[in-house]
Amino acid sequence: MLQAGDKAPEIRLLTDTGEKFKLSDLKGQRVVLYFYPRADTPGCTTEACEFRDSIQAFARKGAAVVGVSPDTPEAQAKFKKKYNLPFTLLADEEKAAAEAYGVWREKNMYGKKSMGIVRSTFLIGADGKIEKIYSHVKAAGHAPKVLEAL
């Protein structure tokens, strides 16, 4: 299980535009890396729109916002366009990033167990180390909490 102070695991995924992304390319700036279960679902939309609405405040604090879900690049692109999201969305179809960050876990919903993303956010410092971890995030009101931590 990752903890504050650990080096953030490298991520190499495709973006919503189909381009290759490496987390290490953002070294030197702070990163808000948030994992969400599925594009264009109610909670995920609430969370993404809160980050969108606060993007200037995150930029003033020198932080990039990056969203990750198991969706395809095409689904991420539709989600981004529909809600005018001004940050990168990553397609983690193989769940490699979710597993590296420990957010791909067994979930229990209405007595039915299944594997899925536990909504989580990692605040990563300019040095590439994890500063703060938010696990089992409630979508509404989350972005302001992360902004306050910056």
Secondary structure, 3 states (H helix, E strand, C coil): CCCCCCECCCCEEEECCCCEEEHHHHCCCEEEEEECCCCCCHHHHHHHHHHHHCHHHHHHCCEEEEEEECCCHHHHHHHHHHCCCCCEEEECCCCHHHHHCCCEEEEEECCEEEEEECCEEEEECCCCEEEEEECCCCCCCHHHHHHHHC
